[in-house]
């Protein structure tokens, strides 16, 4: 057994890039930690995922835009269920403090 900590940030990456870490993966489920240092989805690009996503913001401040235009502001502890094929994008993410996200992808029920 090896103990890990969701809040520990190692040198895996730079402030110019997001870090995606797989914490758990099975055939139908992916749990990942994402560390954002102010990154946002490129203008005009959208996520349109084949699986549901449940995401919680652990640190920082962020906003997610949903198509056709709703924006949801997130603070630490806030979470969202995003159904498969719900177009969305990260509109903003704080750099100081960085955003630490926990995301679960799979066939989930809300």
C-alpha positions as a Python dict, from the first residue, in 0.01 Angstrom:
ca = {
    (1, 'X'): (0, 0, 0),
    (2, 'X'): (118, 348, -84),
    (3, 'X'): (-49, 653, 66),
    (4, 'X'): (-107, 949, -168),
    (5, 'X'): (-250, 1297, -112),
    (6, 'X'): (-481, 1480, -352),
    (7, 'X'): (-335, 1817, -249),
    (8, 'X'): (33, 1728, -291),
    (9, 'X'): (172, 1878, -610),
    (10, 'X'): (498, 1728, -729),
    (11, 'X'): (716, 1856, -1009),
    (12, 'X'): (512, 1665, -1274),
    (13, 'X'): (470, 1948, -1523),
    (14, 'X'): (503, 2317, -1549),
    (15, 'X'): (274, 2608, -1488),
    (16, 'X'): (231, 2633, -1866),
    (17, 'X'): (55, 2298, -1894),
    (18, 'X'): (-220, 2114, -1714),
    (19, 'X'): (-138, 1790, -1538),
    (20, 'X'): (-372, 1491, -1581),
    (21, 'X'): (-309, 1200, -1342),
    (22, 'X'): (-500, 873, -1354),
    (23, 'X'): (-577, 767, -998),
    (24, 'X'): (-796, 466, -1077),
    (25, 'X'): (-900, 300, -1400),
    (26, 'X'): (-1120, 0, -1469),
    (27, 'X'): (-1297, -108, -1786),
    (28, 'X'): (-1584, 142, -1741),
    (29, 'X'): (-1451, 395, -1490),
    (30, 'X'): (-1174, 655, -1485),
    (31, 'X'): (-1086, 865, -1181),
    (32, 'X'): (-835, 1140, -1247),
    (33, 'X'): (-682, 1440, -1078),
    (34, 'X'): (-633, 1747, -1292),
    (35, 'X'): (-410, 2037, -1191),
    (36, 'X'): (-473, 2361, -1381),
    (37, 'X'): (-250, 2666, -1355),
    (38, 'X'): (-485, 2919, -1515),
    (39, 'X'): (-553, 2718, -1831),
    (40, 'X'): (-888, 2738, -2008),
    (41, 'X'): (-1031, 2555, -2307),
    (42, 'X'): (-922, 2719, -2632),
    (43, 'X'): (-1172, 2963, -2780),
    (44, 'X'): (-1423, 2786, -3002),
    (45, 'X'): (-1336, 2437, -2870),
    (46, 'X'): (-1581, 2223, -2671),
    (47, 'X'): (-1562, 1897, -2481),
    (48, 'X'): (-1823, 1649, -2609),
    (49, 'X'): (-1749, 1330, -2417),
    (50, 'X'): (-1892, 984, -2477),
    (51, 'X'): (-1920, 920, -2103),
    (52, 'X'): (-2076, 1100, -1808),
    (53, 'X'): (-1844, 1306, -1587),
    (54, 'X'): (-1869, 1401, -1222),
    (55, 'X'): (-1619, 1671, -1129),
    (56, 'X'): (-1538, 1848, -803),
    (57, 'X'): (-1312, 2149, -761),
    (58, 'X'): (-1086, 2095, -460),
    (59, 'X'): (-879, 2417, -471),
    (60, 'X'): (-888, 2739, -669),
    (61, 'X'): (-1171, 2909, -854),
    (62, 'X'): (-1305, 2815, -1198),
    (63, 'X'): (-1596, 2857, -1435),
    (64, 'X'): (-1744, 2612, -1683),
    (65, 'X'): (-1949, 2722, -1984),
    (66, 'X'): (-2219, 2491, -2119),
    (67, 'X'): (-2358, 2509, -2470),
    (68, 'X'): (-2560, 2716, -2554),
    (69, 'X'): (-2427, 2967, -2298),
    (70, 'X'): (-2486, 2896, -1928),
    (71, 'X'): (-2177, 2962, -1712),
    (72, 'X'): (-2136, 2798, -1370),
    (73, 'X'): (-1882, 2943, -1126),
    (74, 'X'): (-1705, 2689, -903),
    (75, 'X'): (-1536, 2734, -567),
    (76, 'X'): (-1362, 2469, -355),
    (77, 'X'): (-1604, 2190, -274),
    (78, 'X'): (-1842, 2266, -562),
    (79, 'X'): (-1919, 1974, -791),
    (80, 'X'): (-2111, 1907, -1112),
    (81, 'X'): (-2258, 1612, -1293),
    (82, 'X'): (-2205, 1651, -1669),
    (83, 'X'): (-2405, 1403, -1879),
    (84, 'X'): (-2243, 1238, -2180),
    (85, 'X'): (-2245, 1463, -2489),
    (86, 'X'): (-2326, 1778, -2289),
    (87, 'X'): (-2100, 2025, -2467),
    (88, 'X'): (-1891, 2223, -2218),
    (89, 'X'): (-1563, 2407, -2182),
    (90, 'X'): (-1347, 2546, -1901),
    (91, 'X'): (-1400, 2919, -1933),
    (92, 'X'): (-1152, 3015, -1659),
    (93, 'X'): (-934, 2857, -1391),
    (94, 'X'): (-728, 3038, -1131),
    (95, 'X'): (-350, 3015, -1135),
    (96, 'X'): (-287, 3123, -776),
    (97, 'X'): (-403, 2914, -615),
    (98, 'X'): (-397, 2652, -887),
    (99, 'X'): (-710, 2450, -949),
    (100, 'X'): (-706, 2090, -835),
    (101, 'X'): (-995, 1893, -982),
    (102, 'X'): (-1112, 1539, -914),
    (103, 'X'): (-1298, 1397, -1214),
    (104, 'X'): (-1482, 1067, -1245),
    (105, 'X'): (-1572, 946, -1596),
    (106, 'X'): (-1799, 653, -1679),
    (107, 'X'): (-2159, 541, -1704),
    (108, 'X'): (-2277, 729, -1399),
    (109, 'X'): (-2622, 809, -1261),
    (110, 'X'): (-2712, 1151, -1133),
}
